[in-house]
């Protein structure tokens, strides 16, 4: 399933990256639903990384897209594994994760 996914950045990562960009910019007016959705995506990815066959609930397209990114960057996998909840992510951590995601796609063309 993952091997069949396109190599270009999935539009499903737009929300994930937007949330990180808001943190990076130091925005204080981030809607609660954005934080909740972000945490859900990260939780799903962590569950898939632990045991992809043991996941018994639906997985969001965003989590699959992020999992694809993690497969290409070990440093990104480590960063996602160590992420605190959305509201505790530092600006530097957000910047680093965004850089890893964006750098991969900048070199694909």
C-alpha positions in Angstrom: 0.0 0.0 0.0 2.7 2.5 1.0 4.9 1.6 -2.1 2.0 2.6 -4.4 1.8 6.1 -3.0 3.0 9.0 -5.2 6.4 10.5 -4.5 5.3 14.1 -4.5 4.2 15.7 -1.3 0.7 14.6 -0.5 -1.9 17.4 -0.1 -2.8 15.5 3.0 0.2 16.9 4.7 -1.0 20.5 4.1 -2.9 20.6 7.5 0.0 18.9 9.3 2.5 21.4 7.9 0.2 24.4 8.4 0.0 23.5 12.1 3.8 23.3 12.3 4.1 26.6 10.5 1.8 28.3 12.9 3.9 27.0 15.8 7.1 28.1 14.0 5.6 31.6 13.6 4.7 31.8 17.3 1.0 32.2 16.7 -1.1 32.2 19.8 -4.5 32.0 18.0 -4.3 28.4 16.8 -7.8 26.8 16.9 -8.3 23.9 19.3 -9.4 21.6 16.5 -6.1 22.1 14.7 -4.2 21.0 17.8 -6.5 18.1 18.3 -6.2 16.9 14.7 -2.5 17.3 14.8 -2.2 15.1 18.0 -4.5 12.5 16.4 -2.3 12.3 13.3 0.8 11.8 15.4 -0.9 9.2 17.6 -2.0 7.2 14.6 1.5 7.3 13.1 3.1 6.2 16.4 0.6 3.3 16.5 1.5 2.3 13.0 5.2 2.5 13.7 4.8 0.2 16.8 2.7 -2.4 15.1 1.0 -1.7 11.7 -0.9 -5.0 11.9 -2.2 -4.4 15.4 -4.0 -1.1 14.5 -7.7 -1.9 14.5 -9.2 1.5 13.8 -9.4 3.6 10.7 -6.2 5.4 9.8 -6.5 8.9 8.4 -5.0 9.9 5.0 -2.9 12.4 6.9 -1.3 9.7 9.0 -0.5 7.6 5.9 1.1 10.6 4.2 3.2 11.3 7.3 4.2 7.7 7.6 5.4 7.8 4.0 7.6 10.9 4.9 9.0 9.0 7.9 10.0 6.1 5.7 12.3 8.4 3.7 13.9 10.3 6.6 15.1 8.5 9.8 15.6 11.9 11.5 11.9 12.7 10.9 10.9 9.4 12.4 12.9 10.2 15.5 11.4 13.7 15.7 7.8 12.4 15.4 8.5 9.7 18.0 9.7 12.4 20.5 7.0 15.0 19.8 5.1 16.2 22.9 1.5 17.2 22.6 0.8 19.9 20.0 0.7 22.7 22.6 4.2 21.8 23.9 6.0 21.7 20.6 8.8 24.3 20.4 9.3 26.7 17.5 12.7 25.1 16.8 11.2 21.6 16.7 8.4 22.8 14.3 11.0 24.4 12.1 13.2 21.3 12.0 10.3 19.0 11.1 9.1 21.3 8.4 12.6 21.6 7.0 12.9 17.8 6.8 9.6 17.4 5.0 10.2 20.3 2.6 13.8 19.4 1.9 12.8 16.0 0.6 10.4 17.4 -1.9 12.7 20.2 -3.1 15.3 17.5 -4.2 12.8 15.3 -6.1 12.3 17.5 -9.1 
